[in-house]
Amino acid sequence: MREFVTALLDGTPQAYHPALVEAARAAAQETAEPLALERAQDAAVRARVLRAFVAADLTDADLAGTTGYGYGDAAREGYERLLAELFGAERALARLSLVSGTHAIVATLAALVAPGERLLCATGRPYDTLCNAIVQDGASLVNREHIRYDEVALRAGGTVDLEALRAALAEPTRAVFVQRSRGYAPRPSLGIAECAQIVESVHAASPETLVLVDNCYGEFVEEREPTHVGADLCMGSLIKNPGGGLAPTGGYVAGRAELVEAVATRLYAPGLGDRLGPTLGLGRLFFQGLFQAPLIVREALRGLRFAAALFARLGYAVDPAPDAPRRDIIQGIRLRDGDELVAFARGLQRSMPINARFAPEPGPVPGYIDRVVMAGGSFVGGATLELSCDAPLRAPFDVYLQGGIMAEHTAFGAMAAAQALLERGC
């Protein structure tokens, strides 16, 4: 990173504000070497993926796909077996017809929580799109499916209140929902150790209650996934971490076999379950993306650590801190007002490989409560493993910087966003 920042600054010496030049050089020096924990986790994840691919014994024929119903699709079946192995799960459902992480999560909740049964969220209020789908919209699970919904408020520091969670389970509860990432809330994202504590607490207090984990943004960041520590299911998006920058769409559900089958039955039809669903010739992209996912995730984390150091040196609060353990591919940066959010997004947009000429404007986005400003120019639409940011226009004016398939691109984007703020006199 030091060499890249030096080349960038030396190549365009008049382009950057003097304060940014000083901060960028210092941030590059500060984050030049990966943390020991990052090195250990990276090695463990890469070894896990390599072993799984060799054990899967794939051939060229397994990359071929089908159209229509997709009966006997070798790519789909091989990919789902591989994903289940990587997640320490009995079974996985990974489909193009699951178009987002939110879709996979809501399909799972609808399949497993029947009308009249209780869903308990262990991590406070879910982020905007999920909150809308579960609680607030007229067609939400609460209003349309008539499930009962409760939340356990987070502690003051944003950690899970395990004591309150155990107390809440005195009432019969079908499932506990866990959101790993911070979403749009100023709270720390959950690591696998915290997920394990939640699973242990839930199963000790109520053995029949399911633990369902929203794993978006967290895959392959740590050595294990939630299903390795006893979560009954985890759900996510294939255009985030598992897609490795190549998967063009899709979502997944992984965990206990009978629960995955129930989700498949809900998604398709009784009697069909997971036995159909074409891959349309896209199998190679899914397999190759999964193969390189640990590399791309580590690139994102490396770039985000530089961004954290850069903005901390410019006087902004950042979470996680540059030297803090990473639990997902999201970097929170606290700006001062809505105008700064827009300036940040416009600066970042100027660094994008696609649509760099655009100037983001705040506006309504389906599933979000407040107006949102976003920056992105990805090769796969909405793929937040690629560099992007988004922020709701509301206090405390946090912007969420996400992904980056090349650490240097994330650094370049962070410097462009910082330059835009400094040009405003911030």
C-alpha positions in Angstrom: 0.0 0.0 0.0 2.9 2.4 0.7 4.2 2.0 -2.8 0.8 2.6 -4.3 0.1 5.7 -2.3 3.5 7.1 -3.1 3.0 6.4 -6.8 -0.5 8.1 -6.7 0.7 11.1 -4.8 3.9 11.6 -6.8 2.1 11.1 -10.1 -0.5 13.8 -9.4 1.2 16.1 -6.9 -1.1 19.1 -7.5 -4.3 17.0 -7.3 -4.5 16.5 -3.5 -5.0 18.8 -0.6 -1.8 19.1 1.5 -3.6 17.8 4.6 -4.7 14.7 2.6 -1.1 14.1 1.3 0.2 14.0 4.8 -2.6 11.9 6.2 -2.4 9.4 3.3 1.3 8.9 3.6 1.0 8.3 7.4 -2.0 6.0 6.9 -0.1 3.9 4.3 2.8 3.6 6.7 0.4 2.7 9.6 -1.3 -0.1 7.6 1.7 -1.3 5.6 1.8 -4.7 7.4 -1.3 -6.8 8.0 -2.2 -7.5 11.6 -1.1 -10.9 12.9 -4.7 -11.9 13.4 -5.5 -11.0 9.8 -2.6 -13.2 8.5 -3.7 -16.2 10.6 -7.3 -15.9 9.6 -6.4 -15.4 5.9 -4.3 -18.5 5.9 -6.9 -20.6 7.6 -9.7 -19.5 5.2 -7.6 -20.0 2.1 -6.6 -23.5 3.3 -10.3 -24.3 4.0 -11.4 -23.3 0.5 -8.5 -25.1 -1.3 -9.1 -28.3 0.6 -12.8 -28.2 -0.2 -12.3 -27.7 -3.9 -9.8 -30.6 -4.2 -12.1 -32.8 -2.1 -15.1 -31.8 -4.4 -13.4 -33.6 -7.3 -15.0 -31.2 -9.9 -14.6 -31.7 -13.6 -15.3 -29.6 -16.7 -18.7 -31.3 -16.9 -19.6 -29.9 -13.5 -19.4 -26.3 -14.9 -22.1 -26.9 -17.5 -25.6 -25.6 -16.7 -29.2 -26.1 -17.8 -32.1 -24.0 -18.9 -35.8 -24.4 -18.2 -36.6 -26.4 -15.1 -33.0 -27.2 -14.4 -33.5 -30.8 -13.4 -30.2 -32.5 -12.7 -28.2 -29.3 -13.1 -24.6 -30.5 -12.4 -23.3 -27.0 -11.7 -26.0 -26.2 -9.2 -25.7 -29.5 -7.4 -21.9 -29.4 -7.2 -21.8 -25.8 -6.1 -24.3 -26.4 -3.3 -22.4 -29.4 -2.1 -19.2 -27.3 -2.1 -20.8 -24.4 -0.3 -22.3 -26.7 2.4 -18.8 -28.2 2.9 -17.2 -24.7 3.3 -19.9 -23.7 5.8 -19.8 -26.9 7.9 -23.4 -27.4 7.0 -25.5 -30.4 6.1 -27.0 -28.8 3.1 -27.0 -25.6 1.1 -29.5 -23.9 -1.3 -27.8 -21.4 -3.7 -30.0 -20.1 -6.5 -30.2 -17.4 -9.1 -33.8 -17.0 -8.1 -32.7 -15.7 -4.7 -31.8 -12.2 -5.9 -30.4 -10.7 -2.7 -29.5 -11.4 0.9 -32.7 -9.8 2.0 -34.7 -12.1 -0.3 -32.9 -15.2 1.1 -33.5 -14.0 4.7 -37.2 -13.2 4.2 -37.8 -16.5 2.3 -36.2 -18.4 5.2 -38.2 -16.6 7.9 -41.4 -17.1 5.9 -40.7 -20.8 5.5 -39.8 -21.5 9.1 -41.9 -19.2 11.2 -45.6 -20.1 10.9 -48.6 -17.7 11.6 -48.9 -17.1 15.3 -45.4 -18.2 16.1 -42.8 -15.9 17.6 -39.7 -14.5 15.9 -37.2 -12.8 18.3 -34.4 -10.6 17.0 -31.4 -10.8 19.2 -29.5 -7.9 17.7 -32.0 -5.0 18.2 -33.8 -3.4 15.3 -32.8 -4.9 11.9 -31.4 -2.6 9.2 -33.9 -0.7 7.0 -34.7 -3.2 4.2 -35.2 -6.1 6.6 -37.1 -4.0 9.1 -39.4 -3.0 6.3 -39.9 -6.6 5.1 -40.4 -8.1 8.6 -42.2 -5.5 10.5 -43.2 -2.2 8.9 -44.6 -2.7 5.4 -48.2 -3.6 4.9 -47.2 -6.8 3.3 -44.5 -7.6 5.9 -44.2 -10.9 7.7 -45.9 -9.4 10.8 -48.8 -8.0 8.8 -49.3 -10.5 6.1 -48.1 -13.8 7.6 -49.3 -12.9 11.1 -46.1 -13.9 12.9 -45.4 -12.4 16.3 -42.2 -10.3 16.5 -40.1 -9.0 19.3 -36.6 -7.6 19.8 -33.9 -7.7 22.4 -32.3 -4.2 22.6 -28.6 -4.0 22.3 -26.5 -2.8 25.2 -25.2 0.7 25.3 -22.0 -0.2 23.5 -23.9 -2.1 20.8 -23.2 -5.6 22.1 -25.8 -8.3 22.4 -27.5 -8.5 25.8 -27.3 -12.2 26.4 -29.0 -12.0 29.8 -32.0 -10.2 28.3 -32.0 -12.7 25.4 -32.2 -15.6 27.8 -35.0 -13.9 29.7 -36.9 -13.2 26.5 -36.8 -16.9 25.7 -39.0 -17.7 28.7 -41.9 -17.1 26.2 -42.2 -19.8 23.5 -40.1 -18.7 20.5 -39.9 -20.4 17.1 -36.7 -18.7 16.0 -34.1 -16.1 17.0 -32.8 -13.9 14.2 -29.2 -12.6 14.4 -27.9 -9.8 12.1 -24.1 -10.0 11.9 -23.3 -6.8 10.2 -24.0 -3.3 11.6 -26.4 -2.4 8.8 -27.2 1.3 9.2 -26.7 1.3 13.0 -23.8 2.6 14.9 -22.9 -0.7 16.5 -20.1 -3.2 16.1 -20.6 -6.1 13.7 -20.7 -9.5 15.2 -17.8 -12.0 15.0 -18.1 -15.7 15.1 -17.2 -15.8 18.8 -20.3 -13.6 19.5 -22.4 -15.7 17.3 -21.3 -18.8 19.2 -22.3 -17.1 22.5 -25.8 -16.3 21.1 -26.2 -19.9 19.9 -25.1 -21.3 23.2 -27.5 -19.0 25.1 -30.5 -19.7 22.9 -30.1 -23.5 22.8 -29.5 -23.7 26.6 -32.6 -21.6 27.4 -34.8 -23.0 24.7 -33.4 -26.1 22.9 -36.2 -26.2 20.2 -35.7 -22.6 19.2 -33.9 -22.1 15.9 -31.0 -19.6 15.5 -31.0 -18.0 12.0 -28.1 -15.8 11.1 -27.9 -13.0 8.5 -24.4 -13.7 7.3 -24.2 -10.9 4.7 -20.8 -9.2 4.4 -19.2 -11.6 6.9 -18.4 -14.7 4.8 -14.7 -15.8 4.7 -13.6 -12.9 7.0 -12.9 -15.3 9.9 -11.9 -18.9 10.0 -15.4 -20.1 10.6 -19.0 -19.4 9.6 -22.0 -19.2 12.0 -23.0 -22.8 11.1 -19.6 -24.0 12.3 -20.6 -22.9 15.8 -24.1 -24.3 15.9 -26.4 -21.8 14.0 -29.2 -23.7 12.5 -29.1 -21.7 9.3 -27.2 -18.8 7.8 -28.3 -16.8 4.8 -26.6 -14.3 2.5 -26.0 -12.9 -1.0 -23.8 -14.5 -3.7 -22.9 -11.0 -5.1 -21.2 -10.1 -1.8 -18.3 -12.1 -0.3 -19.0 -15.7 -1.7 -19.2 -14.4 -5.3 -15.6 -13.3 -5.4 -16.5 -10.4 -7.7 -17.7 -12.8 -10.4 -21.1 -14.2 -9.4 -23.7 -12.2 -11.4 -26.6 -12.7 -9.0 -28.0 -15.1 -6.4 -28.4 -15.8 -2.7 -27.9 -18.8 -0.4 -29.2 -20.6 2.6 -27.0 -23.1 4.4 -27.4 -25.3 7.5 -29.6 -28.2 8.7 -30.9 -30.3 5.9 -34.5 -30.4 6.8 -34.6 -26.6 7.3 -33.0 -26.0 3.9 -35.5 -28.3 2.3 -38.3 -26.3 4.0 -37.0 -23.1 2.5 -36.7 -24.7 -0.9 -40.3 -25.9 -0.7 -41.4 -22.4 0.1 -39.3 -20.9 -2.6 -40.5 -23.3 -5.3 -43.4 -25.7 -4.5 -44.3 -28.7 -2.3 -43.0 -31.8 -3.9 -40.4 -29.9 -5.9 -38.1 -28.7 -3.1 -34.5 -28.0 -4.2 -34.6 -30.4 -7.2 -35.0 -27.7 -9.9 -33.5 -24.4 -10.7 -31.3 -23.8 -13.8 -27.9 -22.2 -13.7 -28.2 -21.0 -17.3 -24.5 -21.7 -18.1 -23.2 -19.5 -15.3 -21.7 -22.3 -13.2 -18.1 -21.4 -14.0 -18.6 -17.9 -12.7 -20.0 -19.2 -9.4 -17.3 -21.8 -8.9 -14.5 -19.4 -9.9 -15.8 -16.6 -7.7 -16.1 -18.9 -4.7 -12.5 -20.2 -5.4 -11.1 -16.7 -5.3 -13.4 -15.3 -2.6 -10.8 -15.5 0.2 -8.4 -13.4 -1.9 -11.0 -10.8 -2.7 -12.3 -10.5 0.8 -8.8 -10.0 2.1 -8.2 -7.3 -0.5 -11.4 -5.5 0.7 -10.3 -5.7 4.3 -6.8 -4.4 3.5 -8.2 -1.4 1.7 -10.8 -0.7 4.4 -8.1 -0.7 7.0 -6.2 2.0 5.1 -9.5 4.0 4.7 -10.0 3.8 8.5 -6.5 5.1 9.2 -6.8 7.9 6.6 -10.1 9.3 8.0 -9.0 8.9 11.6 -6.0 11.0 10.8 -8.3 13.6 9.2 -10.2 13.9 12.5 -13.2 11.6 11.8 -14.5 8.9 14.0 -14.2 5.5 12.4 -15.5 2.0 13.3 -13.8 -0.3 13.3 -10.6 1.4 14.2 -7.6 0.8 11.9 -6.0 -1.8 14.3 -9.3 -3.5 15.4 -10.3 -7.0 14.3 -12.5 -7.1 11.3 -15.8 -9.0 11.3 -17.2 -7.9 7.9 -16.3 -5.9 4.8 -17.9 -2.6 6.1 -16.1 0.5 7.3 -18.2 3.1 9.2 -17.1 6.7 9.0 -18.9 9.4 11.0 -19.3 12.6 9.1 -20.7 15.9 10.3 -23.9 16.5 8.3 -25.9 15.5 5.3 -23.9 17.7 3.0 -20.7 15.9 4.0 -22.4 12.6 3.2 -23.2 13.8 -0.3 -19.7 15.2 -0.8 -18.2 11.9 0.3 -20.3 9.9 -2.1 -19.6 12.2 -5.0 -15.9 12.0 -4.3 -15.9 8.2 -4.1 -18.0 8.0 -7.3 -15.2 9.8 -9.2 -12.9 6.8 -8.5 -15.3 4.1 -10.0 -14.4 2.0 -13.0 -18.0 2.4 -14.2 -20.1 5.6 -14.1 -17.3 7.7 -12.7 -18.9 10.8 -14.4 -22.1 10.5 -12.3 -22.8 12.7 -9.3 -24.8 10.9 -6.7 -28.0 12.6 -5.4 -29.9 11.6 -2.2 -33.2 10.0 -2.9 -35.8 7.4 -2.0 -34.7 3.7 -2.3 -37.1 0.8 -2.1 -37.0 -0.8 1.3 -35.3 2.2 3.0 -37.0 4.5 5.5 -34.9 7.7 4.9 -33.5 9.2 1.8 -30.2 7.5 0.9 -27.1 8.6 -1.0 -25.1 5.9 -2.6 -21.9 5.7 -4.7 -21.1 2.7 -6.9 -19.8 1.7 -10.2 -19.5 -2.0 -10.1 -19.3 -4.6 -12.9 -22.1 -6.5 -11.2 -25.0 -4.3 -10.3 -25.3 -3.8 -6.5 -22.3 -6.1 -5.8 -21.1 -4.7 -2.5 -18.0 -6.9 -2.6 -16.9 -4.3 -5.2 -16.2 -0.8 -3.8 -19.3 1.2 -2.9 -20.8 3.4 -0.1 -24.2 4.2 1.1 -25.6 6.4 3.8 -29.1 7.3 5.1 -29.5 11.1 5.4 -30.0 11.1 9.1 -28.1 11.6 12.3 -25.5 10.5 13.3 -24.5 10.9 9.6 -22.5 7.7 9.3 -21.4 6.6 5.8 -20.7 2.9 5.2 -17.8 2.2 2.9 -18.0 -1.4 1.6 -15.8 -3.9 -0.2 -13.2 -3.3 -2.9 -11.9 -6.2 -5.0 -8.5 -4.5 -5.1 -7.1 -2.9 -1.9 -5.5 -0.1 -4.0 -8.9 0.8 -5.5 -10.4 1.2 -2.1 -7.4 3.4 -1.1 -7.9 5.4 -4.3 -11.6 5.8 -3.6 -11.1 6.8 0.0 -8.6 9.5 -1.0 -11.0 10.8 -3.6 -13.8 11.0 -1.0 -11.5 12.7 1.5 -10.4 15.2 -1.2 -14.0 16.0 -1.9 -14.6 16.8 1.8 -11.4 18.9 2.0 -12.5 20.9 -1.1 -15.6 21.9 0.9 -13.4 23.3 3.6 -14.1 20.4 6.0 
